[in-house]
Amino acid sequence: MDQSPQNPPSIDMFRPPINRAMRILDRPFFQKDVHLAAACVLDSKQIATCRKELHDDILKLERLPPIRSVPPSVSTDKNSKCLLLKPSTRVEDETSWSPKLHQLIESQQVLLTPFHLQLDYSYWAYHDIISAILPENEQDEIPVGFSVVGHVAHLNLRDQYLPYKTLIASVLMDKNPTIRTVINKIDDVGEENEFRTFNYEVLAGPDDMDVEVKEQDCIFNFDYSKVYWNSRLGTEHHRLLSKFKPGEAVCDVMAGVGPFALPAAKKKVWVWANDLNPESYKSLVANAGRNKAIQFIRASCEDGHSFIRTSASQLLNSNRQITLHPKVSRTARTTENQKVFHQVPTEILSEPRIFSHYVLNLPASALTFLPSFIGLYADHHHLFSPHTEVKLPLIHVYCFSTKSDDNKAEEVKICGEISKQLEYDFTGTENTEMEIWDVRDVAPQKRMFCATFRLPAEVAFRKTKTV
């Protein structure tokens, strides 16, 4: 609980009662009477003035409004207000009054009176309640971090907190009104599941995993128990999406439910989106339609290794076009204006023949998909620079590595693994536009990165041996 600099010695007065033996949440237990002094403003029109004058005397605690109705013992006028004062101010001890409070009392602008402040379970925050329940030796790392996916709160509790999991979930749901279901992960994502889904237990609320998430001006609906989603990657989604330009073609090899694909398609990027998980594919297609992005998305459900090659080959032969009608007001769509509406110029967009970007967002194994780029454009030198203005695509591949203060060691490891997978030495090369981006920490000694580089010509045009 936050505390004001004026009253740190008395902060314990406002903490909840302690019951470290509690195993089933007893909400009525959490009640407390706090005895304070209050300055009753005799003229209700002067409440703002008095509040300003008594700024240094007023109680300042989060979630505790200092302006209250005057106690019935002082006045029955429901419009009468008083100001709660910090605990060091005592009605019976004039030496505890500030000079300004003295002045307002003597001028009969305020009347000092006792005030019994009643606090209950609804007042205290999650951390306050949990701190009053957990054993003192378990206070160092109180579970406060959790992911929110739609109406679901996703916990990953450490073993020492499992005996208190029901308590933790109940309090968490009480203190977060948008949460209706609390789950705890009981294995590591992707440990034994290629779809990156996980086993879980419901700690509070119904077992309802059909969620709705809003991100990047898109609405995603999916069954969280059957697909992968990470709400903590929103910033990374935005960063990478900013690199895509309208009219470009992007190949999203492990698209999931579309956190990259849908926002890109909405800004007129041609997206070929693939995922091996049939449930992800189904949600991707449904969400593309719901977000009016379906015409710019070509969805598939196949192995990523083959998709890298087949999508590039198919795009080379694509002649797809989209005719766009500018947005027209409802008035222009009326019968009287049909002629005007049909005369509005249209925009015709043609799909490029080359992908500008490949996205491989499967950090646990995406680097092993890189060999599929070897010889990707063999026999197609003439389509690229210097013969044309078209550049070879940028590859954005996600991976995990260790942690260090400057990430230098990790950059060397990641570049080394990319070199190994592509059979091409990136050391000392100047034309690959290599960037190793620190995405986020995922564990005490584990960090997620995104390596971006331009596919080298020596790799893209390499002749592969046929058996």
C-alpha positions as CSV (number, residue, x, y, z in Angstrom):
1,M,0.0,0.0,0.0
2,D,1.3,3.5,-0.9
3,Q,2.0,5.8,2.0
4,S,2.3,9.5,2.2
5,P,5.5,11.1,3.4
6,Q,3.5,12.9,6.1
7,N,2.3,9.8,8.0
8,P,4.7,6.8,7.6
9,P,4.7,5.9,11.4
10,S,0.9,5.4,11.3
11,I,0.7,3.4,8.1
12,D,0.1,0.2,9.9
13,M,-3.2,1.6,11.1
14,F,-4.5,1.1,7.6
15,R,-3.2,-2.4,6.9
16,P,-5.6,-5.3,6.9
17,P,-5.8,-7.7,9.9
18,I,-3.5,-10.7,9.6
19,N,-4.6,-14.3,9.5
20,R,-1.8,-16.6,8.3
21,A,-3.8,-19.7,9.0
22,M,-6.5,-18.9,6.5
23,R,-6.8,-21.4,3.7
24,I,-10.3,-20.6,2.5
25,L,-10.9,-16.9,1.8
26,D,-12.9,-15.3,4.6
27,R,-13.9,-11.9,3.3
28,P,-15.8,-10.7,6.4
29,F,-12.6,-11.3,8.4
30,F,-11.0,-8.3,6.7
31,Q,-12.6,-5.4,8.7
32,K,-11.0,-2.6,10.6
33,D,-12.0,0.6,12.5
34,V,-9.5,3.4,12.2
35,H,-9.9,6.3,14.6
36,L,-9.0,9.6,13.0
37,A,-9.7,13.3,13.4
38,A,-11.8,15.2,10.8
39,A,-12.2,18.8,10.0
40,C,-15.9,19.5,9.5
41,V,-16.3,22.4,7.0
42,L,-19.1,24.5,8.5
43,D,-19.9,26.2,5.1
44,S,-20.2,23.5,2.4
45,K,-19.4,26.1,-0.2
46,Q,-15.9,26.4,1.4
47,I,-14.9,22.8,1.0
48,A,-12.5,23.4,-1.9
49,T,-10.9,26.3,-0.1
50,C,-10.5,24.5,3.2
51,R,-9.0,21.5,1.4
52,K,-6.4,23.7,-0.2
53,E,-5.6,25.4,3.1
54,L,-5.2,22.1,4.9
55,H,-3.2,20.4,2.1
56,D,-0.4,19.3,4.5
57,D,-2.8,18.1,7.1
58,I,-5.1,15.9,5.0
59,L,-4.9,12.2,5.0
60,K,-3.3,11.0,1.7
61,L,-3.7,7.4,1.0
62,E,-4.5,5.6,-2.3
63,R,-8.2,4.6,-2.7
64,L,-9.2,6.7,0.4
65,P,-11.0,9.9,-0.6
66,P,-10.3,12.5,2.1
67,I,-13.7,14.2,1.7
68,R,-16.4,12.4,3.7
69,S,-19.9,13.1,4.9
70,V,-20.0,14.6,8.4
71,P,-20.7,12.1,11.2
72,P,-24.4,12.2,12.2
73,S,-23.4,13.0,15.8
74,V,-22.1,16.3,14.5
75,S,-24.7,17.2,11.8
76,T,-27.7,15.6,10.2
77,D,-27.2,17.7,7.1
78,K,-26.4,15.3,4.3
79,N,-24.7,18.0,2.4
80,S,-22.2,18.7,5.2
81,K,-18.7,17.5,4.4
82,C,-15.5,16.9,6.4
83,L,-11.8,16.4,5.6
84,L,-10.0,13.4,7.0
85,L,-6.8,14.4,8.7
86,K,-3.5,12.4,9.0
87,P,-3.3,10.2,12.1
88,S,-0.8,12.5,13.9
89,T,-3.6,15.0,14.3
90,R,-5.6,14.3,17.5
91,V,-8.8,16.0,18.6
92,E,-7.9,16.1,22.3
93,D,-4.3,17.3,21.7
94,E,-4.0,20.9,20.5
95,T,-0.2,20.6,20.2
96,S,-0.8,18.1,17.4
97,W,-2.7,20.7,15.4
98,S,-0.9,22.6,12.6
99,P,-0.9,26.5,12.7
100,K,-3.3,26.5,9.7
101,L,-5.7,24.1,11.4
102,H,-5.6,26.3,14.5
103,Q,-6.4,29.3,12.4
104,L,-9.4,27.7,10.7
105,I,-10.8,26.4,14.0
106,E,-10.4,29.8,15.7
107,S,-12.1,31.5,12.7
108,Q,-15.0,28.9,13.0
109,Q,-14.5,27.8,9.4
110,V,-14.0,24.2,10.5
111,L,-14.9,22.1,13.5
112,L,-12.5,19.3,14.7
113,T,-14.3,16.1,15.5
114,P,-13.4,12.4,16.0
115,F,-14.1,10.2,12.9
116,H,-14.4,6.4,12.9
117,L,-13.2,5.2,9.5
118,Q,-14.5,1.7,8.7
119,L,-12.4,-0.3,6.3
120,D,-13.4,-3.7,4.9
121,Y,-12.3,-6.3,2.3
122,S,-13.4,-4.1,-0.6
123,Y,-10.9,-1.4,0.3
124,W,-7.6,-3.4,0.3
125,A,-5.8,-4.3,-2.9
126,Y,-4.7,-7.7,-3.9
127,H,-1.2,-7.3,-2.5
128,D,-2.5,-6.1,0.8
129,I,-4.8,-9.1,1.3
130,I,-2.3,-11.7,0.1
131,S,0.4,-10.2,2.4
132,A,-1.9,-10.6,5.4
133,I,-2.5,-14.3,4.5
134,L,0.8,-15.8,3.3
135,P,3.4,-16.9,5.9
136,E,6.1,-14.3,6.7
137,N,8.8,-16.5,5.2
138,E,6.9,-16.5,1.8
139,Q,6.7,-12.7,1.5
140,D,9.8,-12.1,-0.6
141,E,8.2,-13.0,-4.0
142,I,4.5,-12.7,-3.6
143,P,2.8,-13.8,-6.8
144,V,1.8,-10.5,-8.5
145,G,2.7,-11.1,-12.1
146,F,0.1,-12.8,-14.4
147,S,-1.0,-12.6,-18.0
148,V,-4.5,-11.4,-18.9
149,V,-6.0,-12.9,-22.0
150,G,-9.5,-11.6,-22.5
151,H,-11.4,-12.5,-19.3
152,V,-8.7,-15.1,-18.3
153,A,-5.9,-14.5,-15.8
154,H,-3.1,-16.9,-16.4
155,L,-0.8,-17.6,-13.4
156,N,2.4,-19.6,-13.4
157,L,2.7,-20.2,-9.6
158,R,6.0,-21.4,-8.0
159,D,5.8,-24.6,-6.0
160,Q,5.9,-22.8,-2.6
161,Y,2.7,-21.0,-3.4
162,L,0.7,-23.9,-4.6
163,P,-0.8,-24.6,-1.2
164,Y,-2.3,-21.1,-1.4
165,K,-3.4,-21.2,-5.0
166,T,-7.2,-21.1,-4.3
167,L,-6.8,-18.1,-2.0
168,I,-4.5,-16.3,-4.5
169,A,-7.0,-16.9,-7.4
170,S,-10.0,-15.8,-5.4
171,V,-8.4,-12.6,-4.2
172,L,-7.0,-11.9,-7.7
173,M,-10.5,-12.3,-9.3
174,D,-12.1,-10.1,-6.6
175,K,-9.7,-7.3,-7.2
176,N,-9.8,-7.4,-11.0
177,P,-13.4,-7.0,-12.1
178,T,-12.7,-7.9,-15.8
179,I,-11.3,-11.3,-14.8
180,R,-13.9,-14.2,-14.7
181,T,-11.6,-17.2,-14.8
182,V,-8.2,-17.8,-13.2
183,I,-6.0,-20.6,-14.4
184,N,-2.5,-21.9,-13.4
185,K,-0.2,-23.4,-15.9
186,I,1.0,-26.9,-14.9
187,D,3.7,-27.4,-17.5
188,D,6.1,-25.4,-19.8
189,V,4.7,-24.1,-23.1
190,G,5.9,-26.2,-25.9
191,E,7.6,-28.8,-23.7
192,E,5.7,-31.7,-25.2
193,N,3.4,-29.8,-27.6
194,E,4.3,-28.5,-31.0
195,F,1.3,-26.2,-30.9
196,R,2.7,-24.3,-27.9
197,T,-0.5,-25.0,-25.9
198,F,-0.3,-26.0,-22.3
199,N,-2.0,-28.0,-19.6
200,Y,-3.7,-25.9,-16.9
201,E,-6.0,-26.1,-13.9
202,V,-8.9,-23.8,-13.1
203,L,-8.4,-22.1,-9.8
204,A,-11.4,-19.8,-9.8
205,G,-14.4,-19.1,-12.0
206,P,-15.7,-21.3,-14.9
207,D,-13.6,-23.3,-17.2
208,D,-14.4,-20.9,-20.1
209,M,-11.4,-20.3,-22.4
210,D,-13.3,-18.7,-25.3
211,V,-11.7,-15.3,-25.1
212,E,-11.8,-12.0,-27.0
213,V,-8.6,-9.9,-27.1
214,K,-8.1,-6.4,-28.7
215,E,-4.7,-5.5,-30.0
216,Q,-3.4,-3.3,-32.9
217,D,-7.0,-2.2,-33.7
218,C,-8.0,-5.8,-34.3
219,I,-10.3,-8.1,-32.4
220,F,-9.2,-11.7,-31.9
221,N,-11.5,-14.4,-30.8
222,F,-10.1,-17.9,-30.0
223,D,-10.1,-20.8,-27.6
224,Y,-7.1,-20.1,-25.4
225,S,-6.8,-23.7,-24.4
226,K,-6.2,-24.8,-28.0
227,V,-4.0,-22.0,-29.5
228,Y,-1.0,-19.9,-28.5
229,W,-1.3,-16.3,-27.4
230,N,1.0,-14.1,-25.4
231,S,-0.4,-10.7,-24.3
232,R,3.1,-9.6,-23.2
233,L,4.2,-9.5,-26.9
234,G,2.0,-6.6,-27.8
235,T,4.9,-4.2,-28.0
236,E,6.9,-6.5,-30.1
237,H,4.0,-7.1,-32.5
238,H,3.8,-3.3,-32.9
239,R,7.5,-2.9,-33.5
240,L,7.7,-5.5,-36.3
241,L,4.4,-4.4,-37.9
242,S,5.9,-0.9,-38.3
243,K,8.4,-2.4,-40.7
244,F,5.8,-3.6,-43.1
245,K,4.7,-1.2,-45.8
246,P,1.3,-1.2,-47.7
247,G,1.6,-3.1,-50.9
248,E,4.4,-5.4,-49.7
249,A,4.0,-9.2,-49.4
250,V,4.7,-10.8,-46.0
251,C,5.1,-14.5,-45.3
252,D,4.1,-15.3,-41.7
253,V,5.3,-18.9,-41.3
254,M,4.0,-19.5,-37.8
255,A,1.1,-17.1,-37.8
256,G,-0.9,-18.4,-34.8
257,V,-4.3,-16.7,-34.7
258,G,-2.8,-13.7,-36.5
259,P,-1.2,-11.1,-34.2
260,F,1.1,-10.1,-37.1
261,A,-1.1,-11.1,-40.0
262,L,-4.3,-9.4,-39.2
263,P,-3.0,-5.9,-38.4
264,A,-0.7,-6.1,-41.5
265,A,-3.6,-7.1,-43.7
266,K,-5.7,-4.2,-42.4
267,K,-3.0,-1.8,-43.7
268,K,-3.1,-3.3,-47.2
269,V,-0.1,-5.7,-46.8
270,W,-0.5,-8.9,-48.7
271,V,-0.1,-11.6,-46.1
272,W,0.4,-15.3,-46.6
273,A,-0.2,-16.7,-43.1
274,N,0.4,-20.3,-42.1
275,D,0.1,-22.3,-38.9
276,L,0.4,-26.1,-38.3
277,N,-2.3,-26.0,-35.6
278,P,-5.7,-26.5,-37.2
279,E,-7.3,-24.6,-34.3
280,S,-5.1,-21.6,-34.9
281,Y,-5.8,-21.8,-38.6
282,K,-9.5,-21.8,-38.0
283,S,-9.4,-18.8,-35.6
284,L,-7.1,-16.9,-38.1
285,V,-9.6,-17.3,-40.9
286,A,-12.6,-16.4,-38.7
287,N,-10.7,-13.3,-37.3
288,A,-9.7,-12.2,-40.7
289,G,-13.3,-12.1,-41.8
290,R,-14.4,-10.4,-38.6
291,N,-11.8,-7.7,-39.0
292,K,-12.6,-7.2,-42.7
293,A,-9.0,-8.2,-43.6
294,I,-9.8,-11.5,-45.4
295,Q,-9.1,-10.2,-48.9
296,F,-5.4,-9.5,-48.1
297,I,-4.8,-12.8,-46.2
298,R,-4.1,-16.1,-47.8
299,A,-4.3,-18.7,-44.9
300,S,-2.9,-22.2,-44.8
301,C,-2.4,-25.0,-42.4
302,E,0.8,-27.0,-43.2
303,D,4.3,-27.7,-42.1
304,G,6.4,-24.5,-41.9
305,H,9.4,-26.0,-43.7
306,S,7.5,-26.8,-46.8
307,F,5.4,-23.6,-46.6
308,I,8.5,-21.4,-46.9
309,R,9.3,-22.9,-50.3
310,T,5.8,-23.5,-51.7
311,S,4.6,-20.0,-50.8
312,A,7.6,-18.4,-52.5
313,S,7.0,-20.6,-55.6
314,Q,3.3,-19.9,-55.7
315,L,3.8,-16.1,-55.3
316,L,6.1,-16.0,-58.2
317,N,3.2,-17.1,-60.4
318,S,0.5,-15.0,-58.7
319,N,-1.5,-12.5,-60.7
320,R,-3.9,-11.7,-57.9
321,Q,-5.5,-8.3,-57.8
322,I,-7.8,-6.5,-55.4
323,T,-10.2,-3.7,-56.4
324,L,-10.8,-1.3,-53.6
325,H,-13.7,1.1,-53.4
326,P,-13.0,4.2,-51.3
327,K,-15.2,4.5,-48.2
328,V,-18.5,6.3,-49.1
329,S,-20.9,7.8,-46.6
330,R,-24.3,6.3,-46.1
331,T,-25.9,9.3,-47.9
332,A,-23.9,8.4,-51.1
333,R,-25.3,4.9,-50.9
334,T,-28.9,5.9,-51.1
335,T,-31.0,5.1,-54.2
336,E,-30.8,8.7,-55.3
337,N,-27.0,8.7,-55.3
338,Q,-26.3,5.2,-56.8
339,K,-25.1,6.8,-60.0
340,V,-22.6,9.0,-58.1
341,F,-21.5,6.0,-56.0
342,H,-20.6,3.9,-59.0
343,Q,-18.7,6.7,-60.6
344,V,-16.3,7.0,-57.7
345,P,-12.8,6.0,-58.9
346,T,-11.5,2.6,-57.7
347,E,-8.1,1.5,-56.6
348,I,-6.6,-1.7,-58.1
349,L,-3.8,-3.3,-56.1
350,S,-1.6,-6.1,-57.6
351,E,0.1,-8.6,-55.4
352,P,3.9,-8.5,-55.6
353,R,5.7,-11.6,-56.9
354,I,8.4,-11.5,-54.1
355,F,8.0,-11.5,-50.4
356,S,9.5,-8.5,-48.7
357,H,9.5,-10.1,-45.3
358,Y,9.4,-13.6,-43.7
359,V,8.3,-13.9,-40.1
360,L,9.3,-17.0,-38.1
361,N,7.8,-16.6,-34.6
362,L,8.5,-20.0,-33.0
363,P,11.4,-19.1,-30.6
364,A,12.0,-22.7,-29.4
365,S,12.8,-24.0,-32.9
366,A,12.4,-21.3,-35.6
367,L,16.2,-21.3,-36.3
368,T,15.9,-24.9,-37.5
369,F,13.6,-23.7,-40.3
370,L,16.3,-21.6,-41.9
371,P,17.7,-24.3,-44.2
372,S,14.4,-24.1,-46.1
373,F,15.7,-20.7,-47.5
374,I,18.7,-22.3,-49.1
375,G,18.2,-22.1,-52.9
376,L,14.8,-20.5,-52.4
377,Y,15.2,-18.4,-55.5
378,A,17.7,-20.6,-57.5
379,D,17.3,-19.8,-61.2
380,H,15.6,-16.5,-60.5
381,H,18.5,-14.1,-60.2
382,H,17.0,-11.9,-62.9
383,L,14.1,-10.9,-60.6
384,F,16.4,-9.2,-58.1
385,S,18.9,-6.5,-57.7
386,P,21.0,-5.5,-59.6
387,H,18.8,-6.7,-62.5
388,T,15.7,-5.0,-60.9
389,E,15.0,-2.8,-58.0
390,V,13.7,-5.7,-55.9
391,K,15.7,-6.7,-52.9
392,L,15.9,-10.2,-51.4
393,P,13.5,-10.6,-48.4
394,L,14.2,-9.7,-44.8
395,I,14.0,-12.6,-42.5
396,H,12.7,-12.0,-39.0
397,V,13.4,-15.1,-36.9
398,Y,12.7,-15.4,-33.2
399,C,14.8,-17.4,-30.8
400,F,15.7,-17.9,-27.1
401,S,19.2,-17.4,-25.7
402,T,20.9,-16.7,-22.4
403,K,21.1,-13.3,-20.6
404,S,23.9,-10.8,-20.2
405,D,24.1,-7.1,-19.5
406,D,25.0,-6.1,-23.1
407,N,23.8,-9.2,-25.0
408,K,27.1,-9.3,-26.9
409,A,27.7,-13.0,-26.1
410,E,24.1,-13.8,-27.1
411,E,24.5,-11.9,-30.4
412,V,27.6,-14.0,-31.2
413,K,25.7,-17.3,-30.4
414,I,22.6,-16.4,-32.4
415,C,24.7,-15.2,-35.5
416,G,26.7,-18.4,-35.2
417,E,23.6,-20.6,-35.2
418,I,22.1,-18.7,-38.2
419,S,25.4,-19.2,-40.0
420,K,25.3,-22.9,-39.2
421,Q,21.7,-23.4,-40.4
422,L,22.2,-21.4,-43.7
423,E,25.7,-22.8,-44.3
424,Y,26.8,-19.2,-44.7
425,D,29.3,-17.2,-42.6
426,F,27.7,-13.9,-41.4
427,T,30.9,-12.9,-39.7
428,G,32.3,-9.7,-41.2
429,T,29.5,-9.4,-43.9
430,E,28.3,-5.9,-44.5
431,N,25.3,-6.4,-46.7
432,T,23.0,-8.6,-44.6
433,E,21.5,-5.8,-42.4
434,M,21.8,-8.1,-39.4
435,E,20.1,-6.9,-36.2
436,I,19.6,-8.8,-33.0
437,W,16.7,-7.3,-31.1
438,D,16.1,-7.9,-27.4
439,V,12.4,-8.7,-27.1
440,R,11.9,-9.7,-23.5
441,D,13.0,-11.8,-20.5
442,V,11.2,-15.0,-20.2
443,A,13.0,-16.6,-17.2
444,P,15.8,-15.6,-14.8
445,Q,18.5,-16.8,-17.2
446,K,16.5,-16.8,-20.5
447,R,15.8,-14.1,-23.0
448,M,13.8,-13.9,-26.2
449,F,15.4,-12.3,-29.3
450,C,14.4,-11.4,-32.8
451,A,17.2,-11.7,-35.4
452,T,16.5,-9.7,-38.6
453,F,18.7,-10.1,-41.6
454,R,18.4,-9.9,-45.4
455,L,18.6,-13.2,-47.1
456,P,22.1,-13.4,-48.7
457,A,22.2,-13.9,-52.4
458,E,24.7,-16.7,-51.9
459,V,22.0,-18.6,-49.9
460,A,19.0,-17.6,-52.0
461,F,20.5,-18.6,-55.4
462,R,22.5,-21.6,-54.2
463,K,21.9,-24.7,-56.3
464,T,20.8,-27.6,-54.1
465,K,21.8,-31.1,-54.9
466,T,19.0,-33.4,-56.0
467,V,19.1,-37.1,-55.0
